[in-house]
Each structure stands twice: as structure tokens, then as C-alpha cells.
Amino acid sequence: MDRAFIIAASLLLTGCGWIGLGWGAVTFPTTAHGQPADDAAHGRFAYATRGTDGVEIIELAAPAWRRVVAPAPGTSADDLAIADGLLFVLDARPPGSLSVFSLEDPAHPRLVQAPVPVDVGPFSGVSAAQGLVVVSGGTSLISLRRYARDGRVTAEFATADLGRGQPDVLLSADGRHAFV
């Protein structure tokens, strides 16, 4: 066989995996309007993402009691995390953003950090603990930020790329380890 043909075929075949990954990321179905995608519990309340509708709050002792908190203007609620009396809401639609709500009154979360830009791609997630918040970025970078007790989020101070994607992340309760 012609050596050039073998090289060209090898390049084509090895690139197919990356082409397939890219195509899958672009065509992967996203959460439909109002469809739940993630949830978390805090005290007597559960919180569920509802995309562009926001975050649904359900009182666990009285599940008929429900309300929806609208996301920050122009964002979506696609993933969430709770830590230190704060609700972190990730808009996983590109270009991506992270908003923070106070749970001082858990039935009525109050926006304390307007959306900050974060890298996202399909399969993004958020986790928080001990003053750290990490966004998995999905097919984009993992980014790490600090947050203050009042919910203010700093600029990212560390990033990582673990290869073919970071579909979700979980910080340990002490904030010393991240599980990707």
C-alpha cells in the first residue's frame, strides 16, 4: 500500500473519535423548558432546577407547597449546589454563568451574587464546600473560585482540563478533594 494512504487513513481513523465527541456534544439534547435536571435538599426544603423557569422549591413536610424562584435575568437553572447557607445555581448554556442565592430564608432564596461568567459545555455541573465553588465545565475546563460567607464569588484562581471532558464534579465536605 501507498505509505501516504496509510498515514492519511490513520489520521482519519484516529480523528473520528474526536469528531464523534464534538458532534455528540453539539447535538446532545438539553433540558426542556421547565424540566427538572438536578436537585438538592436543605433542611425542610428541596430545590430542583427547572431550566429557564428557575429553581422550584418544595417543602418536604408538605409537598403540595411549591414555588418557583426565577433565575437571574437572562440565565437558566441547570445544576445547583448548596453549601454554607448558599444556593449556587449554574446556567450550563453557553456562554455559562454562576449565580448565588442566600438561603437565610430557605423558602425565599435571595440573589446575592449576580451571574458571573463560567466556562461550560454539555454535561456541566457545580459543587461547593468550605468557601470553594467548582464548575466542571463538561466538555470545557474545570474552574475553581472562592466564595465569601455573604455569597460573593471571586474570579477563578485555578483551572484544569482532564482530557475528553469533565461531566460532573463533587467537592468533599471539607473542600480538600474534588471527585470528577
DRENSE-423786 format. One record per residue: residue number from 1; residue in one letter; x, y, z of N, C-alpha, C in turn. Coordinates in Angstrom, 1 decimal, padded with zeros to 4 digits. Each point is the difference from the previous one (the first is absolute). Example, Ala and Ser with C-alpha at 12.3 -4.5 7.8 and 13.67 -1.06 7.14 Angstrom:
BEGIN
n/res/n.east/n.north/n.up/ca.east/ca.north/ca.up/c.east/c.north/c.up
1/a/013.2/-005.7/007.8/-000.9/001.2/000.0/000.9/001.2/000.0
2/s/-000.4/001.1/-000.7/000.9/001.1/000.0/-000.8/001.1/000.8
//
This chain:
BEGIN
n/res/n.east/n.north/n.up/ca.east/ca.north/ca.up/c.east/c.north/c.up
1/m/000.8/-001.2/000.0/-000.8/001.2/000.0/000.9/001.2/000.0
2/d/-000.6/001.1/-000.5/000.7/001.3/-000.1/000.1/000.5/001.5
3/r/001.2/000.4/000.3/000.3/000.5/001.3/-000.8/001.2/000.4
4/a/-000.2/000.9/-001.0/-000.8/001.2/000.3/-001.5/-000.3/000.3
5/f/-000.5/-001.1/-000.7/-001.4/-000.4/000.2/-000.1/-000.6/001.4
6/i/001.0/-000.7/000.5/-000.1/-000.6/001.4/000.1/001.1/001.0
7/i/000.8/001.0/-000.2/000.1/001.1/000.9/-001.4/000.8/000.0
8/a/-000.5/000.3/-001.2/-001.3/000.7/-000.1/-001.1/-000.8/000.7
9/a/-000.1/-001.3/-000.2/-001.0/-000.8/000.6/000.2/-000.1/001.5
10/s/001.2/000.0/000.5/000.2/000.0/001.4/-000.4/001.3/000.7
11/l/000.3/001.1/-000.7/-000.4/001.3/000.6/-001.6/000.1/000.0
12/l/-000.6/-000.5/-001.1/-001.4/000.1/-000.1/-000.7/-000.9/001.1
13/l/000.5/-001.2/000.2/-000.6/-000.9/001.0/000.3/000.5/001.4
14/t/001.1/000.5/000.3/000.3/000.5/001.4/-000.8/001.3/000.3
15/g/-000.3/000.7/-001.1/-000.7/001.3/000.2/-001.5/-000.3/000.2
16/c/-000.5/-001.1/-000.5/-001.5/-000.3/000.1/-000.5/000.0/001.4
17/g/000.8/-000.4/001.0/-000.5/000.0/001.4/-000.3/001.4/000.4
18/w/000.9/000.9/-000.3/-000.1/001.5/000.3/-001.1/000.6/-000.7
19/i/-000.2/-000.4/-001.3/-001.1/000.6/-000.8/-001.3/-000.5/000.6
20/g/-000.1/-001.3/000.3/-001.2/-000.6/000.6/-000.3/000.7/001.4
21/l/001.0/000.3/000.8/-000.2/000.6/001.2/-000.6/001.4/-000.2
22/g/000.6/000.8/-000.9/-000.4/001.3/-000.3/-001.4/000.0/-000.5
23/w/-000.4/-000.9/-000.9/-001.3/-000.1/-000.6/-001.0/-000.3/001.1
24/g/000.4/-001.0/000.9/-000.9/-000.3/001.1/-000.3/001.1/000.9
25/a/001.1/000.8/000.3/-000.2/001.2/000.9/-000.9/001.0/-000.6
26/v/000.1/000.2/-001.3/-000.9/001.1/-000.7/-001.4/-000.5/-000.1
27/t/-000.2/-001.3/-000.2/-001.4/-000.5/-000.3/-000.6/-000.6/001.2
28/f/000.7/-000.1/001.2/-000.6/-000.6/001.2/-001.2/000.8/000.4
29/p/-001.2/-000.7/000.3/-001.2/000.8/000.4/000.3/000.7/001.4
30/t/-000.6/001.2/000.1/000.1/000.7/001.2/-001.3/-000.1/000.8
31/t/000.0/000.5/001.2/-001.2/000.0/000.8/-001.1/000.8/-000.6
32/a/-001.1/-000.5/-000.1/-001.2/000.7/-000.6/-000.4/001.1/001.0
33/h/-000.7/000.9/-000.5/-000.6/001.1/000.8/-000.8/-000.5/001.2
34/g/000.4/000.3/001.2/-000.7/-000.4/001.2/000.3/-001.4/000.5
35/q/000.8/-000.8/-000.8/000.3/-001.4/000.4/001.1/000.0/001.1
36/p/-000.2/-000.8/001.1/001.0/000.0/001.0/001.3/-000.8/-000.5
37/a/001.1/000.5/000.5/001.3/-000.6/-000.4/000.9/-000.3/001.2
38/d/-000.2/000.7/001.1/000.9/-000.2/001.2/-000.8/000.4/001.2
39/d/000.3/-000.6/001.2/-000.6/000.4/001.2/000.9/-000.1/001.2
40/a/-000.4/000.6/001.1/000.8/000.0/001.2/-001.0/000.3/001.1
41/a/000.4/-000.4/001.2/-000.9/000.2/001.2/000.8/000.9/001.0
42/h/-000.8/000.8/000.7/000.6/000.9/001.1/-001.1/000.1/001.0
43/g/000.2/-000.6/001.2/-000.9/000.1/001.1/-001.3/-000.7/-000.5
44/r/-001.1/000.8/000.1/-001.3/-000.6/-000.3/-000.5/000.3/-001.4
45/f/001.0/000.5/-000.9/-000.3/000.3/-001.3/000.8/-000.7/-001.0
46/a/-000.6/-000.3/-001.2/000.8/-000.6/-001.1/-000.1/001.1/-001.1
47/y/001.1/000.0/-000.8/000.1/001.0/-001.1/000.3/-000.8/-001.3
48/a/-000.7/000.3/-001.0/000.2/-000.7/-001.3/000.1/001.0/-001.1
49/t/001.0/-000.2/-000.9/000.2/000.9/-001.2/-001.2/-000.2/-000.9
50/r/-000.4/001.1/-000.7/-001.1/-000.1/-001.0/000.4/000.8/-001.2
51/g/001.3/000.0/-000.4/000.5/000.7/-001.2/-000.3/001.5/000.1
52/t/-000.6/000.5/-001.1/-000.3/001.4/-000.1/-001.1/000.5/001.0
53/d/-000.8/-001.0/000.6/-001.0/000.4/000.9/000.7/000.4/001.4
54/g/001.1/-000.6/000.3/000.7/000.3/001.2/000.2/-001.2/000.9
55/v/-000.2/000.3/001.3/000.2/-001.1/001.0/-001.3/-000.2/000.8
56/e/-000.5/-001.2/000.0/-001.2/-000.4/000.7/000.4/-000.3/001.4
57/i/-000.8/000.5/001.0/000.2/-000.3/001.4/-001.2/-000.8/000.5
58/i/000.3/-001.1/000.6/-001.1/-000.9/000.5/000.2/-000.2/001.5
59/e/-001.0/000.3/000.8/000.1/-000.3/001.4/-000.2/-001.5/000.2
60/l/001.0/-000.7/000.6/000.0/-001.4/000.1/-001.2/-000.5/000.9
61/a/-000.3/000.7/001.0/-001.1/-000.4/000.9/-001.4/000.2/-000.6
62/a/-000.1/000.9/-000.9/-001.2/000.3/-000.7/000.2/000.1/-001.5
63/p/000.2/-001.1/-000.7/000.4/000.1/-001.4/-000.9/000.8/-000.9
64/a/-001.2/000.2/000.4/-001.0/000.8/-000.8/000.5/001.5/000.0
65/w/000.8/000.4/001.0/000.5/001.4/000.1/001.3/000.0/-000.9
66/r/-000.2/000.8/-001.1/001.0/000.1/-001.0/000.0/001.5/-000.5
67/r/001.2/000.4/-000.4/000.1/001.3/-000.7/001.3/000.0/-000.8
68/v/000.0/000.8/-001.0/001.1/000.1/-000.9/000.7/001.3/000.1
69/v/001.3/000.0/000.2/000.8/001.3/000.0/000.6/000.2/-001.4
70/a/-000.3/001.1/-000.6/000.6/000.3/-001.3/001.5/000.0/000.1
71/p/000.6/-000.4/-001.1/001.5/000.1/000.0/000.4/001.4/-000.2
72/a/001.3/000.3/000.2/000.4/001.4/-000.2/-000.3/000.3/-001.5
73/p/-000.3/001.3/-000.3/-000.5/000.4/-001.3/001.0/-000.5/-001.1
74/g/-000.6/-000.6/-001.0/000.7/-000.5/-001.2/000.8/-001.3/000.2
75/t/-000.3/-000.7/001.1/000.7/-001.3/000.3/-001.0/-001.1/000.1
76/s/000.6/-001.2/000.3/-000.7/-001.2/000.1/000.5/-000.7/001.3
77/a/-000.9/-000.8/000.6/000.4/-000.8/001.1/000.2/-001.5/-000.4
78/d/001.3/-000.4/-000.2/000.2/-001.3/-000.6/000.7/-001.0/001.0
79/d/000.7/000.5/001.0/000.6/-000.8/001.0/000.1/000.9/001.3
80/l/000.1/-000.7/001.1/000.1/000.8/001.2/000.7/-000.7/001.1
81/a/000.5/000.8/001.0/000.7/-000.5/001.2/-000.4/000.8/001.2
82/i/000.0/-000.6/001.1/-000.3/000.7/001.3/001.2/-000.1/000.9
83/a/000.5/001.1/000.6/001.1/000.0/001.0/-000.1/001.3/000.8
84/d/000.2/-000.2/001.3/000.2/001.2/000.9/-001.2/001.0/-000.1
85/g/-001.2/-000.6/-000.2/-001.2/000.9/000.0/-000.2/000.7/-001.3
86/l/000.7/-000.5/-001.1/-000.1/000.7/-001.3/-000.4/-001.1/-001.0
87/l/-000.7/000.5/-001.0/-000.5/-000.8/-001.2/000.8/000.5/-001.2
88/f/000.8/-000.9/-000.6/000.8/000.4/-001.2/-000.8/-000.6/-001.2
89/v/-000.3/000.9/-000.9/-000.8/-000.4/-001.2/000.8/000.2/-001.3
90/l/000.2/-001.1/-000.7/000.8/000.0/-001.2/-000.9/000.1/-001.2
91/d/000.3/001.0/-000.9/-000.6/000.0/-001.3/001.0/-000.7/-000.9
92/a/-000.4/-001.2/-000.5/001.0/-000.8/-000.7/-000.2/000.2/-001.5
93/r/-000.8/001.0/-000.4/-000.1/000.3/-001.4/001.1/001.0/-000.4
94/p/000.8/-000.3/-001.1/001.0/001.0/-000.3/-000.5/001.4/-000.2
95/p/000.6/001.0/000.5/001.4/000.0/000.4/000.2/-000.4/001.5
96/g/-001.1/-000.2/000.8/000.1/-000.5/001.3/000.1/001.0/001.1
97/s/-000.6/-000.2/001.1/000.1/000.9/001.1/-000.4/-000.7/001.4
98/l/000.5/000.6/001.0/-000.3/-000.5/001.4/-000.6/001.1/000.8
99/s/-001.1/-000.3/000.6/-000.7/001.0/000.9/000.0/-000.6/001.4
100/v/-000.1/000.8/001.0/-000.1/-000.4/001.4/-001.2/000.6/000.7
101/f/-000.7/-000.8/000.7/-001.2/000.4/000.8/000.3/-000.3/001.5
102/s/-000.5/000.9/000.8/000.1/-000.2/001.5/-001.2/-000.9/000.3
103/l/000.2/-000.9/000.9/-001.0/-000.9/000.6/-000.4/000.4/001.4
104/e/000.3/001.3/000.4/-000.3/000.5/001.3/-001.5/-000.3/000.3
105/d/-000.9/000.2/-001.0/-001.4/-000.4/000.0/-000.1/-001.1/-001.0
106/p/000.1/-001.3/000.3/000.1/-001.0/-001.0/-001.2/-000.1/-000.9
107/a/-001.2/000.5/000.4/-001.2/000.0/-000.8/000.1/001.2/-001.0
108/h/000.8/000.9/000.2/000.1/001.2/-000.9/001.5/000.4/-000.3
109/p/000.7/-000.8/-000.8/001.4/000.3/-000.3/000.1/001.4/-000.6
110/r/001.1/000.7/000.4/000.2/001.3/-000.4/001.3/000.1/-000.8
111/l/000.0/000.5/-001.2/001.2/000.2/-000.8/001.0/000.9/000.7
112/v/001.2/-000.6/000.2/001.1/000.8/000.7/001.2/000.2/-000.9
113/q/000.1/-000.8/-001.0/001.1/000.2/-001.0/-000.6/-000.1/-001.4
114/a/000.1/001.1/-000.7/-000.5/000.0/-001.4/000.8/-001.0/-000.8
115/p/-000.5/-000.5/-001.1/000.7/-001.0/-000.8/001.4/000.4/-000.3
116/v/001.0/-000.9/000.2/001.4/000.2/-000.4/000.2/-001.0/-001.1
117/p/000.8/000.4/-001.1/000.2/-000.9/-001.1/000.9/-001.2/000.5
118/v/-000.4/-001.2/-000.5/000.8/-001.2/000.2/000.0/-000.8/-001.3
119/d/001.1/-000.8/-000.2/000.1/-000.8/-001.2/-000.9/-001.2/000.2
120/v/-000.9/-000.3/-001.0/-000.9/-001.1/000.0/000.0/-000.7/-001.3
121/g/-000.5/-001.2/-000.1/-000.2/-000.8/-001.2/-001.0/-001.0/000.4
122/p/-000.4/-000.9/-000.9/-000.9/-001.0/000.4/000.5/-000.8/001.2
123/f/-000.9/-000.3/000.9/000.3/-000.8/001.2/000.7/000.7/001.1
124/s/-000.2/001.3/000.1/000.6/000.9/001.1/-000.7/-000.3/001.3
125/g/000.7/000.3/001.1/-000.5/-000.2/001.3/000.7/001.0/001.0
126/v/-000.6/000.2/001.2/000.6/000.9/001.0/-000.1/-000.8/001.3
127/s/001.0/000.3/000.9/000.1/-000.5/001.3/000.7/001.1/000.9
128/a/-000.4/000.0/001.3/000.6/001.0/000.9/000.2/-000.6/001.4
129/a/001.0/000.5/000.7/000.3/-000.4/001.4/001.1/000.9/000.5
130/q/-000.1/000.4/001.3/001.1/000.6/000.7/000.6/001.2/-000.7
131/g/-000.8/000.9/-000.6/000.5/001.2/-000.6/000.5/-000.2/-001.5
132/l/-000.2/-001.2/-000.5/000.4/-000.3/-001.4/-001.1/-000.4/-000.8
133/v/-000.1/000.5/-001.3/-001.0/-000.5/-000.9/000.7/-000.4/-001.3
134/v/-000.4/-001.1/-000.5/000.7/-000.6/-001.2/-001.1/-000.2/-001.1
135/v/000.3/000.3/-001.2/-000.9/-000.2/-001.1/000.7/-001.0/-000.9
136/s/-000.6/-001.2/-000.3/000.6/-001.0/-000.8/000.2/000.4/-001.5
137/g/-000.8/000.8/-000.5/000.2/000.4/-001.4/-000.4/-001.0/-001.0
138/g/-000.3/-001.2/000.4/-000.4/-001.1/-001.0/001.1/-000.2/-001.0
139/t/-000.2/000.4/-001.3/001.0/-000.2/-001.0/000.9/001.2/000.0
140/s/-000.1/000.9/000.9/000.9/001.2/000.2/000.8/-000.2/001.2
141/l/000.7/001.0/000.5/000.9/-000.1/001.1/-000.7/-000.1/001.4
142/i/000.7/-000.6/000.9/-000.4/000.1/001.4/000.5/001.3/000.6
143/s/-000.8/000.8/000.7/000.5/001.2/000.6/-000.3/000.1/001.5
144/l/000.9/000.6/000.7/-000.2/000.0/001.5/000.1/001.5/000.4
145/r/-001.0/000.4/000.9/-000.1/001.3/000.5/-000.2/-000.1/001.5
146/r/000.2/001.1/000.7/-000.3/000.1/001.4/-001.3/000.8/000.1
147/y/-000.7/-000.3/001.1/-001.2/000.9/000.3/000.0/000.4/001.5
148/a/-000.5/001.2/000.3/-000.1/000.5/001.3/-001.3/-000.5/000.7
149/r/-000.1/000.2/001.3/-001.2/-000.4/000.7/-001.2/000.7/-000.5
150/d/000.1/001.2/-000.6/-001.1/000.8/-000.5/-000.4/-000.4/-001.4
151/g/000.8/-001.0/-000.6/-000.3/-000.5/-001.3/000.8/000.7/-001.2
152/r/000.8/001.0/000.3/000.8/000.6/-001.0/001.0/-001.1/-000.5
153/v/000.1/-000.1/-001.4/000.9/-000.9/-000.6/001.2/000.7/-000.6
154/t/001.2/-000.5/000.2/001.2/000.6/-000.6/000.2/-000.5/-001.4
155/a/001.0/000.6/-000.7/000.4/-000.5/-001.3/000.6/-001.3/000.1
156/e/-000.1/-000.8/-001.0/000.6/-001.4/000.0/001.5/000.2/000.4
157/f/000.5/-000.9/000.8/001.4/000.0/000.3/000.7/-001.3/-000.4
158/a/-000.7/-001.0/-000.5/000.6/-001.2/-000.5/-000.9/-000.6/-001.0
159/t/000.6/-000.7/-001.0/-000.8/-000.7/-001.0/000.7/-001.3/-000.3
160/a/-000.7/-000.9/-000.6/000.6/-001.3/-000.4/-000.8/-000.6/-001.2
161/d/000.7/-000.7/-000.8/-000.6/-000.7/-001.1/000.5/-001.5/000.1
162/l/-001.0/-000.9/000.3/000.4/-001.4/000.2/-000.2/-000.8/-001.2
163/g/000.0/000.6/-001.2/-000.1/-000.8/-001.2/-001.3/000.2/-000.7
164/r/-000.7/-001.1/-000.2/-001.2/000.0/-000.9/-001.2/000.6/000.7
165/g/000.1/000.6/001.1/-001.1/000.6/000.7/-000.1/-000.3/001.4
166/q/-000.7/000.9/000.7/-000.2/-000.1/001.5/-001.5/000.1/000.2
167/p/-000.7/-001.2/-000.1/-001.5/000.1/000.0/-000.6/000.4/001.3
168/d/000.7/-000.2/001.2/-000.6/000.5/001.2/001.1/000.0/001.0
169/v/-000.2/000.7/001.1/001.0/000.2/001.1/-000.7/000.0/001.3
170/l/000.7/-000.5/001.0/-000.5/000.1/001.4/001.1/000.3/000.9
171/l/-000.1/001.1/000.8/001.0/000.3/001.0/-000.4/-000.7/001.3
172/s/001.1/-000.5/000.7/-000.2/-000.7/001.2/-000.5/001.1/001.0
173/a/-000.7/-000.5/001.1/-000.5/000.9/001.0/001.0/001.0/000.6
174/d/001.3/-000.5/000.1/001.0/000.9/000.5/000.7/000.9/-001.0
175/g/-000.4/-000.2/-001.3/000.5/000.8/-001.1/001.4/-000.3/-000.4
176/r/000.5/-001.1/000.5/001.4/-000.3/-000.3/000.2/-000.9/-001.3
177/h/-001.1/-000.7/-000.4/000.1/-000.9/-001.1/-001.2/000.3/-001.0
178/a/000.3/-000.2/-001.3/-001.0/000.1/-001.0/-000.1/-001.4/-000.7
179/f/-001.2/-000.5/-000.2/-000.2/-001.2/-000.7/-000.6/000.3/-001.3
180/v/000.7/-000.4/-001.1/-000.5/000.4/-001.3/-000.4/-001.3/-000.8
//
